[in-house]
Amino acid sequence: MTEGFERFPFSGRRTAGGSTVTGFSRVGAISFGAFLVFLGLLSAAGQLAQGETLRAILATNVCGVLAMLAFGVAPQRSPRRSFRFLNSVVLTRAERSPADSWVHVAPTRALGLPLTIGIVWGTLGLIAAAVVAVLQLLGVTPRLNEDASTAALILGLLLLLVFAAGGAFFSWLLIWRRIRNGSFGTRPSGVTLGPSGVAVRVPGRDVEIAWGQILSITPQVASSGRSGLSVGMIKLQLTRGSGISSDQQMLAAEGYQVPSDALFTALRWYQAHPEARWELGRVEGQRRLEGWRLDATLDQ
């Protein structure tokens, strides 16, 4: 066991039986997704037999989106990859010099392709529904429900626009993370450790935090209340006036290509041992990080 290694104490993403926070095991998620595909095809065939083409398309799209989401929540394999040793310039837009020349990166892990497809597909469906609602309001197409009032159509349109905007933003984050994780020549996405500090470089967030600004690093659990779902987080408590909201930076404990225990250990160790930070950005640091990674995979 490498010196300083410690386990992240909370696991809010998966139960001991291997199910996701949704309660699905891998077999259960795939089986449920297959059932939704069958249900969608059966429903579409029935609607087409009655001459209801629009309803058949709607049934196919709804069941298709739900099936992709079901396939997507199947538990993924535990991450086992190593920290990447990179020149920090490749992580930025090269608009200014980063604080550290070479850093160790815990790359983010893109969500599964089925889940990404499901979210993007659902977002496109919401946008299409909003367009249809606008056409009905303008009288370009007949109203699908003749009893619906103009006020009801407007309210429905507003709700569709809100959900479509949220879906579009989330879809952009998912697609951009996948591009940055898998394409040559693109900026990698993830959390970096260097001799000067920690940087968070992910879609929608790009900050550098000096080690001297970090007062403590502690595990946290974000709970959703009545549903009982919880997500493990790593809290970086910062000095007052750090320039970051609430003087704290929250990091997801999972969602990386490296084991969560290894990242948690690395952050805690180097925050508590300033005399050892010189090895970050060097091969000595990479060796220590690799030792923690191997420790984290022993029971996987």
N, C-alpha and C positions, 0 to 999 in steps of 0.2 A: 504494500500500500504506500503510495507516494505521500510524502510529508504534507500535511495541511488539508488533505482531501476530506470533504464532508458531503453528505447527501443533502439534496434539497428536501426539506421535511414535508412538503405538501405536494400532493398529486391530484389536482382538481380536474384533470382531463380524462382519466380512465380509472375504472374500478379494478380491484384485484383480480376479478374474473376476466379481464380483458375487454370489457365493454366500454364504449365511449360514454361521454356525459349524457348522450341521448338514451342510453340504456341498451343500445344495440351491440351485439357481438358482431364479428365479421360475417359469420354465416347468416345471422339474423338480418343484417343490413342488406346483404346481397339478395337474400330470399325475398325480403319485402320489396326491394327495387324491382326484381323480376315479376312479382305479383302486380305491381303498378303498371309495368309495361304491358302485361297481358290484359289488365283491366282497361287500359287506354285503347288498345287495339280492338278489344271487344266492344267498347262503347262507341268508338268511331265507326266500326262496321255497322252497328245497329242504327246510328244516326244517318249514315249514308243510305241505308236501305229504306229509310223514311224520307229521303230527299233533303235532309237537313245538313247541308254541306258546312255551313258556318259552325253549327254546334259540333260537328265531327272534328273540325279543325281545333275548336276550343278544347274539346275533351282530350285530343291527342297532345296538345301543348301542355295542358295542366298536368296530365299524368306523366308526360315526358319530363317535365321540370321536377316533379316530386320524385320520380324514379332516379334521376341524376343526383338529387340531394340525398336520397337513401343510399345509393352506391357510395356517395362521397363521405358519409359519416362512418363507414366501416373503419375500424381501428387500423392505423398505419403501423408499420414496423418501427420499433424504437430506433432513434437516430444513433449512428455509430461513427460518423465521419470525424476527421481531425480538423482542428483549427487551421485556417488558411494563413500562410505567411506571405503578406503582400505589401507592395509599396503603396502607401496610403493615398498617393495621387490618383490611383485608378479608382478610388472610392468616391472621388469628388468630381466636380465639373471643372477643376483646375482654374477656378476664378481667383483663388488665393492659396497661399501655401498652407498646408495643414500643419498642426502642431507637431506631429511625429512623422518621420520619413517612412519607417517600416512598422507595421502593426500586425497583430494576430486577430483574425476575423472569425467570429462565430456566425456563419452565413444563415440567413433565414431559410426556412423550409416552406416551399410553396404548398398551398393546399392541394389536395388531390385533384386530378384533372376532371373527374366526374362532378365534384362539388363546384369547381370553377365554371364548368359548362352549365350546370344547373342554375347558378346564380346569374350568369350572363343571359342565359335563355329566358329566365323569369323576368329579368329587367327589360329585355326586348319585348316580351309579351305585355308588360305594363305600359311601355311606350306606345305599342300598337293600339292597346285599348284606349289610351289617352287620345290618340289621333282619331279613332273611331268616334269617341265621345264628342270631340270638337266638330267633326263632320256632321254629326247628328244635331248639335246645337245650331250650326249654320244652315241646316236644312238641305245639305248636299246629299245626304243619305237618309232614308226613312228611319225613324226611331224603332229600335228593336223591341222596346216595351212602350206601346202606345199610351199606357196609363201613367208613364213617368212624366213628372212636371219638369219645367225648365230649371227650377231651383234644385231639384234632386239631381239632374244631370250636371249642373255646375258644381254641386257639392262632391259628386262622384269624381268629376274631372280633377278637382283640387286634390282629393285624396290620392288619385292615381299619379298626379304630378309629383306629390311629396314622396311617395314610395318609389317612383321611377327615378327621381333625383338621388335618393339614398342608394338605390340599387346600382345606378350608374357610377356613383363615386366608389362604392365598394368593389364593383366589377373592375374599375380602373386600377385600384390598389392590387387586386388579385392578379390581373394580367401583367401589370408592370413588375410585380414581384417575381412572377414566373419568368418574364423576359430577362430581368436582371440576374436571376439565378442560373439561367441555362444558356445564355447566348455569349459567344466570344465577342470581346470588344465592348461589352456593356459594363456599367458600374455595378459591382456586387452589392448586395443588400445584406445588412447585418449589424451586429454589435462588435466594435473593435476595441482592443486593448493595446496601448502603447506606453512608453515610459513617461509621457506627460499626462496622460489621462485616458478617459473612456469616450468613445464616440458612438452615437446612434445614427446609422445611415440606412434608413428604410424609406419606402415611398410615403411621402407625407410628413417625414420627420428627419431632420439632418442637423444634429447638434454635437458639439464637443464639450466635454466636461473635464476640467483639470482634476487630478487626484486630490489636490489641496482643497477643492470645493466639496468633496464628498466626506460627510461626517460619519455616516454609517451605511451599511448595506445589510438589509434584513429581508427575510422571507415574509410574504403577505398572502392572504387569500381574499380574492374578490368574489363575494357571494351574490347570487341573484335573488336571494330572499326565499319566497315560498316554494319556488321550484326545486330548491335544494342543490342547484348546480353551483359549482365553485371553480375558479380558475386560479392557479398559482401565479404569483407575481413576485418580482424582485424589486424592492424599494430602495432607491438611492436617495438618502436624505442629504440635502445640500446646505451649504452655508447661506445665511441670510443675504439677500441681494445677489443671488447667483445669476439672475436674469431669466430663470426658468420658472414657469408658473408654479406657485405654492412651494417653491424651493425644494422640489422633489422630482425625480424622474422615475417613472414606473416602467419596468421592463417585463414583458411576458416571460414566464419561467420556461415555457415550452415553445415549440414552433421553430426550432433551429436544427441545422444539420448535425450539430455536435450534441452530445448528451447534456441535458439540463444540469445535472450534477457537476459536470466539468466546468460549465460557464459560471455557475453559482460559486463554486470553489475558487475559480480564478479571480473573480471580482472581489470576493471576501479576502483572499490571501494577499493580493497586491495592495488592497486598501489598508490592510493591517500591517504590512511589511514594506514600508517605503524604501528601506535599504536594499530591497530585492528588485525594485522596479527598473533598475538599469538593464536587467536581462531581457526586458520586453523589447521587441523589435530586433532581437538577436536570436541566434540558434539556441542559446541557453534557455531562453524563455519558451521556445517551441518544444524543447525536450521536456520541460516541466509540465507544460500544458498537455503534451502527449501522454505523460504518465497519469495525469488526472483523467484523461479520456479513457485510457485503458482500465483504470480503476472503476470508472462509471459503468463500463460494459461487462464487468465480471458476472453480474447476476442477470443479464439480459438474455 
